[in-house]
């Protein structure tokens, strides 16, 4: 009986602490760690939503840039912070890619609490006009007929643009050759120059060149067509079953952060993402406002972790490639 009373008392205390955390949070400034240099997309998004959270709560939201170590330095700093909701991490899809390429002092799913997604985008597969194909099925047939002779550029080994190409190979049965660059801009430039055949590009970067005819758009990697490129189908729509690859951005907290705090943060983020000026800013950058619950975001992290683990193992991708 005494043990039952202790357990009951413990449950009541936990409920009281959780309720108190929700009522008083936030009572001091919040820090958002960006594991990238200032000026990058995760930094810009963190500052954008941070300014709105500051307005809504009256507490300063500050961005702390901790670049280095393929995002490991900043991510580890957040994991080691008190789990009280006052230290968050601004991340993107690479959060579930890095652990497959380098040892990390944390588990990408278990040591983090999913808070909220912010935005998502997809890639568009573009080819040089000299590649004699008009659609994805023709590209697959052409690549299968010439194994290893078609190549695709990427922003570097282990990047999403690299994994998109390996995912294409895995699902289509084709064998296209990876050409890594030290950045996406040079890869795109060489596709336009004809030195490289294909590239998986952020739509906003490729659209001017698609419209000018310097690039030929074949398919999108997401689950829906873009209003800016209405003539370009998704890869799944074009017949490549299972090919879906989105880039998402979001906020994480330490794993032991009280659920009441997580829910309050998530609810406020949903309000921020519904604001017309925020939606307009995201859309102007080629991104889609993306609202999920913490549970939905956690499920997305686990699903993408499994997806990219399979791609990396199947293609035997190494960070030093």
N, C-alpha and C positions, 0 to 999 in steps of 0.2 A: 504493500500500500504506500509505504514511504517513497519507494522508487517511482511509483505512478505519479505521486504528488510532485516529485522533483521534475519529472518529464513534463507534466502539465505546466508547472511554473516556468520551465525553460521555454516552452512554446509561447506562453503568454508574454514573456519578456521579449522574445524574438519579434513577436507581432507588434509589441509596443515600440521597440527600437525601430522597426521598419516603418511604422506609422509616423513616428517622430522624425525619422530621416526625411520622409516625403514632405512633411509639413514645413520643416526648417530649411530644407535644401533649395537653393544654394544660399549660404550665409557668409561666403567669402569668395574671392576670385577663383576662377576655374582656369586651368592650364590645358591647352591642347598641344600635344607633342606632334610635330610633323617630322617623320624620319627622312625627309628630303630637304634639299636646299631651299632657301627662300625664293619665291617666284615660280615654283613648280605648281602643277595643278592641285595636288593635295594641300599645299600651303595656301593657295588662293581660295580654295573651297573652305578650308578651316577658318580663314579670316572673314570670309563672306558670312558664313553661318554664325561665327563667333560674334560678329558685330550685331546681328539680330538677337542672339541670346542675351547679349549685354543690354540691349534696349528692353527686352521683355522682362528680364529679371532684375535689372539694376545692379548687377554684379559684373565686374570686369572679366571678360574672357580673353585670355592672352594666348598667342601662338608661340611655341618654343620649338625652333628648328634644331633637330638633332640628326644631321645627315651622317652617312658613313656606314660601312660594313654591310652594304646591300640592305639597308633599312633595319639591320639587327640592332644597332646602337640605340636608336630611338625607341624601338619596340621593347627592348630589354629595360630601358629606363622607365617606361610606362608600367610594365609588369611588376617592377619592384616598388612602385609607388603605393601609398596607402589606398586600399579599396574603398574609397569614400565618395567617389564621383567628382573629385576636384582635379583629377588628372585623367585626361582622355588621350586617345591616339587617333590621328587622321591617317587613314590607310586607303589603299586600292587593291585590286586583284592580286598584285604581286605579293601580298601578305601570305597567300597560300601557295605561291610558287617558290619563294626563297628557301623555305625549309627543305625542299626537294633537291636543292642545288648546293647548299652549304649547311654545316652544323649550326643549330641555333640553341641558345640557352633557355628556350621556352618551347611549349607546344602551341602551334598556331591556332588550335581550336580550344583546347582544355584550359589554357592559362589566360584566356581573354573572355570578357563578357561582351556580346554583341549589343550595341546600343541602337544605332540607326544607320540606314543607308542615306546617302545624299543625292547621288546622281549615277547615271549609267550611260555608257556609250557602246558602240560596236565598231567593227572594222569593215572596210570595203575592200574586197579583192580586186586589184587593178592590174592590168597587163599593158605592156607596150603595144601600140597599134600594129606592129609587125607580126605579132603572134596571131596566127591564122585561125582564130576562134571567135564565135559570136556570143556564146553562152557557156554556162558551167559544164554542161554535159559534153560539149565539144572540147572544152579544156581538159576534162578528165580523160576523154578518149585520146586526145593528142598526147597528153602526158604519159598515159599507159603505153602508147605506141613508141614513145621515145624515152624510156626510163633513164633518169639521171641527166637528161639533156636540157630539160627546162629547169631554170633556177629561180629562186625568190630571195629578195633581200630582207633584212631585218635590222632593228635598232641595236642588235647585239645578242649574243647567246643567252638563252634563258628568259628573254623578254617575251611579252605577250605576242608580239609580231612574229617571233621565231616559233613559239608554240602553236600559233594559228596554222603555220605552214606544215608543221609535223602532224597536227590534228587532221588537216586535209589529206595528207599522205596516208594516215592511219585508216581513215574512213572511206577514202576513194579507191585505195589499192594502187594509186599512182606513186611514183617516186620522183619528187622534185628535189633539187639540190639547194641546200641552205647556204646563203652568202651573208655572213654577219658583218655589220658595220659598227662603228663607234658612235652611233646616233642615227635617228630615223631620217633626218633631213638629207643626208648623203645617199641613203638607200633609195629614197624617193627620187632624188635627182638622177641617179644612175638608171632607174627604171625609165624615166622620161627620155634619157639619153640613149636607151637601147642596150646599155651594157648588162642590164639585168632584165629578166623577163617579167617577173611578178613582184607584187608587194601587197601586204595587208595593212592598209593605211587608215588612220582616223578619218572619218568622212570630211570633217571641216577642212582638213589639210589637202585632201585629194580633189574636192569638188571643183575648184577653179580650173584644174588641169583636165578633169573629165569634160567639163563644159567647153574647154578650148580644143579638145580633141587630142591633146598630148598623151592622155591616158584613156584606156578603155575599161569601163567598170563591168565586172562580171557578176559579182554576188556580194551580199551583205552577210556578216557572221551572226547577226542577231535574230530575234524571233518576229520582227515586223519590218516592213518597208519604211523608208524615211520619206517624209514629205518633200524634202529637198532633192531627193533622188527617186522619184516615184517610178521610174522605168526600171530600176535595178531590183531584182528579186532577192529574197533571202536564199542562203545556200540550201536550206531544207525545202523551201518552196521550189527550188530549181532541181530537186531530186537527190540531194546529198543527205540522206537520212541521218539524223542525230547530230548534225553539225550546227552547234550553237555555242558561240563564244562571245560573251559580253565583258566589258571592263566596268567594274563598279567601284564607287568611292563611298566610304562610310566612317563611322566613329566607333571605337572600341573602348572598353574600360577594363581594369583589372578584374579577374574572374570572381573574386569574393565581394564585389560591390553589391550592396543591398538591392534587391529587386525593385523596391519602391523608388529608389533613386534612378535606376535604369529606366523604369516606366515613365518617371517624370521627365527625364531627358528625352526619351523617345517621343513622348507626347508633344513636347515643345518643338522638337525638330520637325514633326509633322506640320505644325502650325507655320514654321519658318518656310518649309518647302511649298506650302500652299500660297505664299505671298506672291502677288503678280510680278513684283520687281525681281525677286529671286528666280522665279520661273523664266522670266525674260533673259536674265543674265546667263542662266544655264543653257537655254536653247540657243542663244547667240554664240556660245562656245561649242556648239555641236553636241551638247549633252542633254539628256532627258532627266528631269526631276524624278527621283526614285524614292518612294516612301515605303518602308516595311516596318513590321513590328520587330521587337528584339528576337522573338522566336523564329520569325521568317528569315531574318538576317543570319541568325546562327545556323539555320538549315542550309542557307545559301553557301556559307563559309565551308561547311562540311562537304557539301556536294561538289563545290569547285576544288576543294582540296583533293578529293578522290579523283576528279576528272584530270587535274593537272599532274597528279602523281602518276596516273596511268600513262599520260602522254609522254612524260619525261622518262619513265622507265622503258616504255616501248621504243622510243627513239634513242635511248641511251645518251641523253643530253647531259653534258658536263659543263660546269660554269667556265672552265678554262678553254672551251672550244672556241 
